[in-house]
Amino acid sequence: MPKNIILILISALIIIAILIWRLVFFNPSPAKFIDIKINNNNYKIELAQNSAQKIKGLSNRDSLCPNCGMLFIFSFETDLPFWMKDTLIPLDMIWLDKTGKVVDLKTATETNSSKLYQNQSPAQYVLELNANEAKKIGLKIGDIIPLPNLSEQ
């Protein structure tokens, strides 16, 4: 085969691979929200269900409304390290087991940081709220956050 045809084929394959990658990681499905109640406080929670939504998380946002947050949903309980890369909002990270029980919580005040925040007990969900919100509402390890049936979302 002539060199020009090989270069054209390689270029076409690269372009197709880039387009597929962009579709998967930069065009996530529209955000879904749930309403939850934590210690008699109502919250509107955005769901991070697929890889693109989990990768993006709350990064590159300037603010988060007072009673808003994001729930990261995983398939099973495990160690779920999180970081604040490209995240401009100080956050509480609340790890929940499969029943919605709080198994760990940390406040991340270092924005845009690669410092890892790690749960000490296995978790299936991570709830992010504005920093110090957990303390403000008296949330502690062992509390239960009632979650709706997330498989229907």
VEXNU-719453 format. One line per field, with one value per atom (N, C-alpha, C): residue number from 1; atom name; x, y negated, z. Coordinates in steps of 0.05 Angstrom, whole numbers, plus 5000, padded with zeros to 4 digits. Layout:
num = c(NUM | ...) $
atome = c(CA | ...) $
px = c(X | ...) $
py = c(Y | ...) $
pz = c(Z | ...) $
***
This chain:
num = c(1 | 1 | 1 | 2 | 2 | 2 | 3 | 3 | 3 | 4 | 4 | 4 | 5 | 5 | 5 | 6 | 6 | 6 | 7 | 7 | 7 | 8 | 8 | 8 | 9 | 9 | 9 | 10 | 10 | 10 | 11 | 11 | 11 | 12 | 12 | 12 | 13 | 13 | 13 | 14 | 14 | 14 | 15 | 15 | 15 | 16 | 16 | 16 | 17 | 17 | 17 | 18 | 18 | 18 | 19 | 19 | 19 | 20 | 20 | 20 | 21 | 21 | 21 | 22 | 22 | 22 | 23 | 23 | 23 | 24 | 24 | 24 | 25 | 25 | 25 | 26 | 26 | 26 | 27 | 27 | 27 | 28 | 28 | 28 | 29 | 29 | 29 | 30 | 30 | 30 | 31 | 31 | 31 | 32 | 32 | 32 | 33 | 33 | 33 | 34 | 34 | 34 | 35 | 35 | 35 | 36 | 36 | 36 | 37 | 37 | 37 | 38 | 38 | 38 | 39 | 39 | 39 | 40 | 40 | 40 | 41 | 41 | 41 | 42 | 42 | 42 | 43 | 43 | 43 | 44 | 44 | 44 | 45 | 45 | 45 | 46 | 46 | 46 | 47 | 47 | 47 | 48 | 48 | 48 | 49 | 49 | 49 | 50 | 50 | 50 | 51 | 51 | 51 | 52 | 52 | 52 | 53 | 53 | 53 | 54 | 54 | 54 | 55 | 55 | 55 | 56 | 56 | 56 | 57 | 57 | 57 | 58 | 58 | 58 | 59 | 59 | 59 | 60 | 60 | 60 | 61 | 61 | 61 | 62 | 62 | 62 | 63 | 63 | 63 | 64 | 64 | 64 | 65 | 65 | 65 | 66 | 66 | 66 | 67 | 67 | 67 | 68 | 68 | 68 | 69 | 69 | 69 | 70 | 70 | 70 | 71 | 71 | 71 | 72 | 72 | 72 | 73 | 73 | 73 | 74 | 74 | 74 | 75 | 75 | 75 | 76 | 76 | 76 | 77 | 77 | 77 | 78 | 78 | 78 | 79 | 79 | 79 | 80 | 80 | 80 | 81 | 81 | 81 | 82 | 82 | 82 | 83 | 83 | 83 | 84 | 84 | 84 | 85 | 85 | 85 | 86 | 86 | 86 | 87 | 87 | 87 | 88 | 88 | 88 | 89 | 89 | 89 | 90 | 90 | 90 | 91 | 91 | 91 | 92 | 92 | 92 | 93 | 93 | 93 | 94 | 94 | 94 | 95 | 95 | 95 | 96 | 96 | 96 | 97 | 97 | 97 | 98 | 98 | 98 | 99 | 99 | 99 | 100 | 100 | 100 | 101 | 101 | 101 | 102 | 102 | 102 | 103 | 103 | 103 | 104 | 104 | 104 | 105 | 105 | 105 | 106 | 106 | 106 | 107 | 107 | 107 | 108 | 108 | 108 | 109 | 109 | 109 | 110 | 110 | 110 | 111 | 111 | 111 | 112 | 112 | 112 | 113 | 113 | 113 | 114 | 114 | 114 | 115 | 115 | 115 | 116 | 116 | 116 | 117 | 117 | 117 | 118 | 118 | 118 | 119 | 119 | 119 | 120 | 120 | 120 | 121 | 121 | 121 | 122 | 122 | 122 | 123 | 123 | 123 | 124 | 124 | 124 | 125 | 125 | 125 | 126 | 126 | 126 | 127 | 127 | 127 | 128 | 128 | 128 | 129 | 129 | 129 | 130 | 130 | 130 | 131 | 131 | 131 | 132 | 132 | 132 | 133 | 133 | 133 | 134 | 134 | 134 | 135 | 135 | 135 | 136 | 136 | 136 | 137 | 137 | 137 | 138 | 138 | 138 | 139 | 139 | 139 | 140 | 140 | 140 | 141 | 141 | 141 | 142 | 142 | 142 | 143 | 143 | 143 | 144 | 144 | 144 | 145 | 145 | 145 | 146 | 146 | 146 | 147 | 147 | 147 | 148 | 148 | 148 | 149 | 149 | 149 | 150 | 150 | 150 | 151 | 151 | 151 | 152 | 152 | 152 | 153 | 153 | 153) $
atome = c(N | CA | C | N | CA | C | N | CA | C | N | CA | C | N | CA | C | N | CA | C | N | CA | C | N | CA | C | N | CA | C | N | CA | C | N | CA | C | N | CA | C | N | CA | C | N | CA | C | N | CA | C | N | CA | C | N | CA | C | N | CA | C | N | CA | C | N | CA | C | N | CA | C | N | CA | C | N | CA | C | N | CA | C | N | CA | C | N | CA | C | N | CA | C | N | CA | C | N | CA | C | N | CA | C | N | CA | C | N | CA | C | N | CA | C | N | CA | C | N | CA | C | N | CA | C | N | CA | C | N | CA | C | N | CA | C | N | CA | C | N | CA | C | N | CA | C | N | CA | C | N | CA | C | N | CA | C | N | CA | C | N | CA | C | N | CA | C | N | CA | C | N | CA | C | N | CA | C | N | CA | C | N | CA | C | N | CA | C | N | CA | C | N | CA | C | N | CA | C | N | CA | C | N | CA | C | N | CA | C | N | CA | C | N | CA | C | N | CA | C | N | CA | C | N | CA | C | N | CA | C | N | CA | C | N | CA | C | N | CA | C | N | CA | C | N | CA | C | N | CA | C | N | CA | C | N | CA | C | N | CA | C | N | CA | C | N | CA | C | N | CA | C | N | CA | C | N | CA | C | N | CA | C | N | CA | C | N | CA | C | N | CA | C | N | CA | C | N | CA | C | N | CA | C | N | CA | C | N | CA | C | N | CA | C | N | CA | C | N | CA | C | N | CA | C | N | CA | C | N | CA | C | N | CA | C | N | CA | C | N | CA | C | N | CA | C | N | CA | C | N | CA | C | N | CA | C | N | CA | C | N | CA | C | N | CA | C | N | CA | C | N | CA | C | N | CA | C | N | CA | C | N | CA | C | N | CA | C | N | CA | C | N | CA | C | N | CA | C | N | CA | C | N | CA | C | N | CA | C | N | CA | C | N | CA | C | N | CA | C | N | CA | C | N | CA | C | N | CA | C | N | CA | C | N | CA | C | N | CA | C | N | CA | C | N | CA | C | N | CA | C | N | CA | C | N | CA | C | N | CA | C | N | CA | C | N | CA | C | N | CA | C | N | CA | C | N | CA | C | N | CA | C | N | CA | C | N | CA | C | N | CA | C | N | CA | C | N | CA | C | N | CA | C | N | CA | C | N | CA | C | N | CA | C | N | CA | C | N | CA | C | N | CA | C | N | CA | C | N | CA | C | N | CA | C) $
px = c(5017 | 5000 | 5017 | 5009 | 5025 | 5024 | 5045 | 5047 | 5024 | 5015 | 4993 | 4967 | 4961 | 4936 | 4939 | 4962 | 4966 | 4963 | 4975 | 4972 | 4943 | 4928 | 4900 | 4884 | 4889 | 4875 | 4882 | 4907 | 4915 | 4902 | 4902 | 4889 | 4859 | 4846 | 4817 | 4812 | 4828 | 4824 | 4828 | 4848 | 4853 | 4829 | 4819 | 4796 | 4771 | 4767 | 4744 | 4748 | 4772 | 4777 | 4772 | 4781 | 4777 | 4747 | 4732 | 4704 | 4689 | 4696 | 4684 | 4691 | 4716 | 4725 | 4710 | 4706 | 4692 | 4662 | 4650 | 4622 | 4619 | 4638 | 4635 | 4641 | 4662 | 4671 | 4663 | 4654 | 4648 | 4619 | 4603 | 4575 | 4559 | 4562 | 4547 | 4517 | 4502 | 4473 | 4465 | 4441 | 4432 | 4432 | 4438 | 4439 | 4412 | 4412 | 4388 | 4391 | 4369 | 4369 | 4349 | 4355 | 4337 | 4335 | 4313 | 4309 | 4313 | 4330 | 4334 | 4332 | 4326 | 4324 | 4346 | 4362 | 4383 | 4378 | 4374 | 4369 | 4349 | 4326 | 4305 | 4312 | 4332 | 4340 | 4337 | 4323 | 4318 | 4341 | 4350 | 4371 | 4364 | 4373 | 4370 | 4397 | 4398 | 4423 | 4426 | 4447 | 4453 | 4466 | 4458 | 4469 | 4493 | 4514 | 4537 | 4537 | 4526 | 4522 | 4542 | 4547 | 4565 | 4593 | 4611 | 4640 | 4644 | 4632 | 4636 | 4627 | 4604 | 4593 | 4611 | 4621 | 4639 | 4665 | 4676 | 4702 | 4699 | 4677 | 4673 | 4665 | 4648 | 4639 | 4630 | 4639 | 4633 | 4656 | 4674 | 4697 | 4688 | 4704 | 4701 | 4675 | 4663 | 4639 | 4648 | 4636 | 4643 | 4628 | 4605 | 4589 | 4571 | 4560 | 4540 | 4519 | 4493 | 4472 | 4472 | 4462 | 4464 | 4453 | 4432 | 4421 | 4423 | 4446 | 4451 | 4475 | 4479 | 4502 | 4503 | 4521 | 4524 | 4528 | 4515 | 4517 | 4530 | 4554 | 4568 | 4559 | 4551 | 4539 | 4558 | 4565 | 4582 | 4567 | 4577 | 4563 | 4565 | 4586 | 4589 | 4606 | 4606 | 4622 | 4652 | 4667 | 4696 | 4710 | 4736 | 4750 | 4745 | 4738 | 4732 | 4747 | 4772 | 4788 | 4778 | 4777 | 4768 | 4789 | 4790 | 4808 | 4793 | 4806 | 4794 | 4805 | 4817 | 4829 | 4808 | 4815 | 4797 | 4771 | 4769 | 4745 | 4750 | 4733 | 4737 | 4721 | 4705 | 4687 | 4696 | 4701 | 4706 | 4682 | 4688 | 4666 | 4668 | 4646 | 4645 | 4642 | 4658 | 4655 | 4645 | 4622 | 4608 | 4606 | 4619 | 4619 | 4596 | 4580 | 4557 | 4559 | 4551 | 4551 | 4526 | 4521 | 4498 | 4471 | 4470 | 4445 | 4441 | 4460 | 4458 | 4470 | 4483 | 4496 | 4522 | 4526 | 4551 | 4573 | 4593 | 4616 | 4641 | 4641 | 4664 | 4655 | 4668 | 4664 | 4688 | 4693 | 4717 | 4709 | 4722 | 4718 | 4743 | 4739 | 4762 | 4761 | 4779 | 4780 | 4801 | 4819 | 4840 | 4829 | 4821 | 4809 | 4831 | 4823 | 4841 | 4867 | 4863 | 4885 | 4885 | 4908 | 4910 | 4912 | 4908 | 4908 | 4885 | 4891 | 4870 | 4856 | 4829 | 4813 | 4802 | 4807 | 4801 | 4782 | 4763 | 4745 | 4759 | 4752 | 4764 | 4749 | 4723 | 4706 | 4695 | 4689 | 4678 | 4653 | 4651 | 4627 | 4619 | 4593 | 4582 | 4575 | 4572 | 4564 | 4582 | 4585 | 4599 | 4580 | 4573 | 4556 | 4574 | 4573 | 4588 | 4568 | 4573 | 4557 | 4577 | 4566 | 4584 | 4599 | 4624 | 4641 | 4627 | 4630 | 4620 | 4589 | 4576 | 4547 | 4541 | 4557 | 4552 | 4553 | 4573 | 4575 | 4551 | 4544 | 4522 | 4495 | 4491 | 4465 | 4469 | 4493 | 4497 | 4500 | 4509 | 4513 | 4538 | 4537 | 4560 | 4561 | 4584 | 4587 | 4567 | 4554 | 4533 | 4505 | 4502 | 4475 | 4467 | 4441 | 4430 | 4419 | 4426 | 4414 | 4396 | 4370 | 4352 | 4354 | 4362 | 4365 | 4342 | 4332 | 4311 | 4323 | 4306 | 4316 | 4331 | 4357 | 4373 | 4374 | 4366 | 4366 | 4344 | 4324 | 4303 | 4309 | 4331 | 4339 | 4352) $
py = c(5024 | 5000 | 4975 | 4955 | 4930 | 4917 | 4902 | 4889 | 4870 | 4856 | 4836 | 4850 | 4873 | 4887 | 4897 | 4907 | 4916 | 4893 | 4870 | 4846 | 4837 | 4838 | 4831 | 4850 | 4876 | 4896 | 4892 | 4887 | 4883 | 4858 | 4836 | 4811 | 4815 | 4830 | 4835 | 4851 | 4871 | 4886 | 4869 | 4852 | 4834 | 4815 | 4804 | 4786 | 4801 | 4825 | 4841 | 4847 | 4855 | 4860 | 4836 | 4813 | 4787 | 4781 | 4784 | 4779 | 4798 | 4823 | 4842 | 4835 | 4828 | 4820 | 4795 | 4776 | 4751 | 4757 | 4775 | 4782 | 4795 | 4813 | 4827 | 4809 | 4793 | 4778 | 4749 | 4737 | 4708 | 4702 | 4722 | 4718 | 4736 | 4731 | 4749 | 4744 | 4765 | 4762 | 4739 | 4728 | 4705 | 4712 | 4693 | 4697 | 4705 | 4724 | 4732 | 4723 | 4717 | 4707 | 4723 | 4725 | 4737 | 4717 | 4719 | 4704 | 4723 | 4715 | 4732 | 4714 | 4727 | 4713 | 4724 | 4706 | 4714 | 4698 | 4713 | 4700 | 4676 | 4682 | 4662 | 4638 | 4641 | 4620 | 4632 | 4616 | 4626 | 4617 | 4636 | 4631 | 4640 | 4625 | 4633 | 4643 | 4669 | 4683 | 4691 | 4683 | 4691 | 4719 | 4736 | 4763 | 4765 | 4778 | 4784 | 4815 | 4824 | 4853 | 4865 | 4851 | 4863 | 4852 | 4863 | 4856 | 4826 | 4815 | 4787 | 4769 | 4775 | 4759 | 4761 | 4785 | 4789 | 4775 | 4776 | 4763 | 4732 | 4721 | 4692 | 4684 | 4699 | 4692 | 4663 | 4650 | 4621 | 4603 | 4614 | 4597 | 4574 | 4553 | 4529 | 4514 | 4518 | 4502 | 4481 | 4458 | 4436 | 4437 | 4451 | 4452 | 4476 | 4481 | 4503 | 4491 | 4493 | 4480 | 4492 | 4477 | 4486 | 4514 | 4522 | 4549 | 4567 | 4566 | 4583 | 4600 | 4620 | 4637 | 4656 | 4676 | 4696 | 4723 | 4743 | 4770 | 4787 | 4799 | 4816 | 4845 | 4859 | 4885 | 4906 | 4926 | 4948 | 4974 | 4995 | 5020 | 5037 | 5033 | 5050 | 5034 | 5044 | 5031 | 5037 | 5016 | 5018 | 4993 | 4991 | 4966 | 4947 | 4922 | 4902 | 4876 | 4875 | 4851 | 4828 | 4804 | 4781 | 4759 | 4740 | 4717 | 4693 | 4670 | 4644 | 4631 | 4647 | 4636 | 4621 | 4596 | 4579 | 4572 | 4578 | 4572 | 4546 | 4527 | 4500 | 4494 | 4513 | 4510 | 4528 | 4518 | 4536 | 4554 | 4579 | 4599 | 4617 | 4627 | 4650 | 4675 | 4695 | 4721 | 4741 | 4753 | 4771 | 4798 | 4818 | 4845 | 4860 | 4873 | 4889 | 4918 | 4936 | 4964 | 4969 | 4994 | 5001 | 4995 | 4993 | 4987 | 4957 | 4941 | 4912 | 4903 | 4921 | 4914 | 4899 | 4878 | 4862 | 4879 | 4885 | 4901 | 4884 | 4860 | 4842 | 4815 | 4794 | 4767 | 4750 | 4734 | 4716 | 4690 | 4668 | 4642 | 4635 | 4629 | 4622 | 4592 | 4578 | 4549 | 4540 | 4558 | 4551 | 4555 | 4533 | 4535 | 4540 | 4551 | 4557 | 4571 | 4592 | 4606 | 4636 | 4648 | 4676 | 4693 | 4681 | 4696 | 4716 | 4741 | 4762 | 4763 | 4766 | 4770 | 4798 | 4815 | 4843 | 4852 | 4868 | 4879 | 4902 | 4904 | 4924 | 4950 | 4949 | 4973 | 4974 | 4998 | 5000 | 4984 | 4972 | 4955 | 4961 | 4955 | 4958 | 4931 | 4911 | 4885 | 4864 | 4842 | 4818 | 4794 | 4781 | 4757 | 4733 | 4714 | 4689 | 4667 | 4652 | 4628 | 4605 | 4581 | 4559 | 4565 | 4555 | 4559 | 4551 | 4567 | 4563 | 4567 | 4575 | 4580 | 4603 | 4624 | 4647 | 4639 | 4623 | 4614 | 4596 | 4579 | 4560 | 4574 | 4597 | 4612 | 4635 | 4638 | 4658 | 4686 | 4689 | 4715 | 4728 | 4754 | 4767 | 4796 | 4809 | 4837 | 4854 | 4872 | 4889 | 4879 | 4853 | 4843 | 4856 | 4857 | 4868 | 4845 | 4845 | 4826 | 4843 | 4839 | 4856 | 4848 | 4867 | 4863 | 4877 | 4864 | 4877 | 4901 | 4916 | 4939 | 4927 | 4928 | 4915 | 4930 | 4955 | 4971 | 4961 | 4947 | 4936 | 4909 | 4897 | 4870 | 4870) $
pz = c(5000 | 5000 | 5000 | 4986 | 4986 | 5013 | 5020 | 5046 | 5051 | 5031 | 5034 | 5044 | 5033 | 5041 | 5070 | 5077 | 5105 | 5124 | 5117 | 5134 | 5137 | 5115 | 5115 | 5133 | 5131 | 5147 | 5177 | 5183 | 5211 | 5222 | 5206 | 5214 | 5219 | 5201 | 5204 | 5229 | 5235 | 5260 | 5285 | 5284 | 5307 | 5311 | 5290 | 5292 | 5303 | 5293 | 5303 | 5333 | 5341 | 5369 | 5387 | 5377 | 5392 | 5395 | 5373 | 5374 | 5393 | 5393 | 5412 | 5440 | 5445 | 5472 | 5482 | 5464 | 5472 | 5477 | 5462 | 5467 | 5494 | 5501 | 5526 | 5550 | 5549 | 5572 | 5573 | 5551 | 5552 | 5545 | 5540 | 5535 | 5554 | 5580 | 5598 | 5595 | 5602 | 5601 | 5620 | 5615 | 5632 | 5661 | 5677 | 5706 | 5717 | 5736 | 5750 | 5779 | 5792 | 5819 | 5836 | 5861 | 5881 | 5904 | 5918 | 5943 | 5966 | 5985 | 6009 | 6034 | 6056 | 6081 | 6100 | 6110 | 6129 | 6155 | 6176 | 6203 | 6200 | 6188 | 6184 | 6167 | 6150 | 6131 | 6103 | 6085 | 6058 | 6039 | 6022 | 6003 | 5975 | 5956 | 5927 | 5919 | 5912 | 5907 | 5878 | 5865 | 5838 | 5839 | 5821 | 5820 | 5801 | 5810 | 5793 | 5790 | 5767 | 5764 | 5744 | 5722 | 5702 | 5705 | 5690 | 5692 | 5687 | 5666 | 5660 | 5682 | 5694 | 5716 | 5741 | 5746 | 5769 | 5765 | 5741 | 5736 | 5739 | 5729 | 5730 | 5759 | 5771 | 5799 | 5801 | 5822 | 5826 | 5817 | 5801 | 5792 | 5774 | 5776 | 5759 | 5764 | 5787 | 5795 | 5815 | 5812 | 5830 | 5857 | 5857 | 5882 | 5881 | 5904 | 5908 | 5926 | 5918 | 5934 | 5962 | 5981 | 6009 | 6015 | 6003 | 6008 | 5984 | 5971 | 5948 | 5953 | 5936 | 5938 | 5914 | 5916 | 5895 | 5909 | 5898 | 5908 | 5887 | 5893 | 5875 | 5882 | 5861 | 5864 | 5852 | 5869 | 5860 | 5862 | 5849 | 5847 | 5872 | 5888 | 5912 | 5932 | 5957 | 5978 | 5974 | 5977 | 5974 | 5985 | 5982 | 5989 | 5966 | 5973 | 5953 | 5958 | 5949 | 5953 | 5935 | 5946 | 5931 | 5934 | 5915 | 5916 | 5907 | 5908 | 5902 | 5877 | 5859 | 5835 | 5819 | 5812 | 5797 | 5812 | 5837 | 5853 | 5868 | 5863 | 5874 | 5899 | 5908 | 5930 | 5953 | 5977 | 6000 | 6005 | 6010 | 6012 | 6036 | 6045 | 6063 | 6045 | 6051 | 6037 | 6058 | 6051 | 6070 | 6057 | 6067 | 6056 | 6069 | 6053 | 6062 | 6054 | 6071 | 6063 | 6046 | 6039 | 6021 | 6034 | 6060 | 6074 | 6078 | 6071 | 6076 | 6102 | 6116 | 6142 | 6137 | 6151 | 6149 | 6161 | 6145 | 6155 | 6157 | 6145 | 6148 | 6138 | 6148 | 6137 | 6142 | 6122 | 6123 | 6110 | 6120 | 6108 | 6092 | 6067 | 6049 | 6044 | 6056 | 6053 | 6033 | 6026 | 6007 | 5979 | 5966 | 5939 | 5919 | 5896 | 5874 | 5884 | 5899 | 5911 | 5903 | 5902 | 5895 | 5921 | 5944 | 5969 | 5968 | 5976 | 5976 | 6003 | 6001 | 6024 | 6022 | 6043 | 6042 | 6064 | 6057 | 6077 | 6092 | 6118 | 6135 | 6136 | 6127 | 6126 | 6097 | 6087 | 6060 | 6056 | 6033 | 6026 | 5998 | 5992 | 5965 | 5953 | 5970 | 5961 | 5975 | 5960 | 5972 | 5967 | 5989 | 5987 | 5992 | 5973 | 5977 | 5982 | 6004 | 6011 | 6016 | 6018 | 6025 | 6051 | 6052 | 6076 | 6101 | 6122 | 6149 | 6151 | 6129 | 6130 | 6149 | 6148 | 6165 | 6194 | 6202 | 6229 | 6236 | 6218 | 6223 | 6229 | 6216 | 6220 | 6239 | 6251 | 6271 | 6260 | 6235 | 6223 | 6234 | 6240 | 6251 | 6241 | 6244 | 6237 | 6251 | 6236 | 6248 | 6241 | 6234 | 6226 | 6200 | 6195 | 6171 | 6154 | 6128 | 6109 | 6091 | 6094 | 6078 | 6048 | 6032 | 6003 | 5989 | 5968 | 5952 | 5937 | 5925 | 5908 | 5885 | 5886 | 5866 | 5840 | 5839 | 5814 | 5796 | 5807 | 5791 | 5779 | 5787 | 5778 | 5751) $
***
